[in-house]
Amino acid sequence: MRMTVIGTGYVGTVHAACMADIGHQVLGIDIDAERIASLSAGRAPIHESGLDELLARTVASGRLRFSTSLAEGAAFARTHFLCVGTPQRPDSKAADLRYVDAVVDGLAPHLRPGSLIVGKSTVPVGTAARLAERIARTTRDTEVAWNPEFLREGSAVQDTMRPERLVVGVTSQHAEAVLRTIYTPMILAGVPFFSTDPATAELVKVAANSFLATKISFINAMAEVCDAAGADASVLARAIGADTRIGPRFLEPGLGFGGSCFPKDIRAFAARAEEIGAGEAVVFLHEVDRINTRQRLRTVERARRLLGGSPTGRRIAVLGAAFKPGSDDVRDSPALAVAAALHRQGAAVRVHDPQALDNARAVHPELSYALDVDKACEDADLVLHLTDWPEYQDIDPAALASQVRSPVLLDARNSLDPRSWSAAGWTVHAPGRPRLSCATSSRVRTAALTGGAS
């Protein structure tokens, strides 16, 4: 089937390449001519596992092309996937739909009869209905459907090719049939297919993100209580996660969520709920947001305490710049927020990340950056672990101890092995967990060997 994918950012690039790979003829469209030139050469604009190979293969096959022309897109196909960004508005917490509206307005005059616009962007409930009315002013016989994406950065290709579910919000059997045809390989593989109205489909995405964000903020709130009570949030998380009604995923106490989705999506959801008279139903999302933001402030304050009350003139090594591992995305990165805050308070901050250094440098040129972990940690008074890349699990803490001025680790992601680090001479701090020093680690090992209590 022929289709266009309008907007070749993170979602659009992945969707276009995956649709071409399963056999469709795809035209990707974007106003950024430089990006289109790069994509046409088979080069991905983002770091995403498997995407470079997929993009090169589908471009070479001829099934995937790129253009800057909406008119060309309308002539090429009758099915158009809308994948443009919906950031937070600068003047409120609501979603900024100017890019969605601009694409629809630019596409509408060129649409052929029987066209179908399929939104994948995360939008406020009611957007599909509003866009359908907007298009009807210019053209007839065009439908608007919504097909939200559920991609995780770092595994987006896998999530597109083997999704946990497909959700389509449609107003006709024709639109549903088109989408079933597009996703035939996934449906035949047993992927659940939910066909509903557009409003429900729009809500599925924001409701899912809100639930996951709530789980993250809940366990971080419990970590704060554990800090006050002297309890261990990591054990608590595993114990409550063993309950099948709760589950262990997203119950890792740490620095909280960031990126281009969760923060702005829960804010936009709450803002839209207020607009339609349901604000009280989601008032808890404001607290979810506040708890999440507080983790960054708590990490900065904890770092200050570990530096004797002031970071001025002290050297801090930061491990991680991307908002999550497996991505070079630094949008609303908790790691960079903490690093920048400590820099503003007078610290000399040096950042390492396996993939995101260029993007981080573009956003925060005032920070220093290092291409390897040893260089980042050279003469450091404090090491902060802020993005849980698997590469950091492979660090030899004994070797790294010889690089730093003071072997003190603040594992804000709660994912490094505290016993191996403390055994190598480090004092380890993590949210919601008792401090573990070399002496503490020795007592724990002795108790384990003798079967006694520590």
ABEGO torsion letter per residue (X at the ends): XBBBBBEABAAAAAAAAAAAAAGBBBBBBBABAAAAAAAAAGBBABBBBGAAAAAAAAAAAGABBBBABAAAAAAABABBBBABBBBBBAABABBBAAAAAAAAAAAAAABBBGBBBBBABBBBBGAAAAAAAAAAAABBGBBBBBBBBABBBGAAAAAAABBABBBBBBABAAAAAAAAAAAAAAAAAGBBBBBBBAAAAAAAAAAAAAAAAAAAAAAAAAAAAAAAAGBBAAAAAAAAAABAAAEABGABBBAEBBEAAAAAAAAAAAAAAAAAGAAAAAAAAAAAAAAAAAAAAAAAAAAAAAAGGBABGBBBBBBEABABBGBABABGBAAAAAAAAAAAAGBBBBBBBAAAAAAAAAABAABBBBABAAAAABGBABBBBABBBAAAAABBAAAAAAABABBBBBBAAGABBAAAAAAAGBBBBBBGBBBBBAAAAAAAAAAAAAGBBX
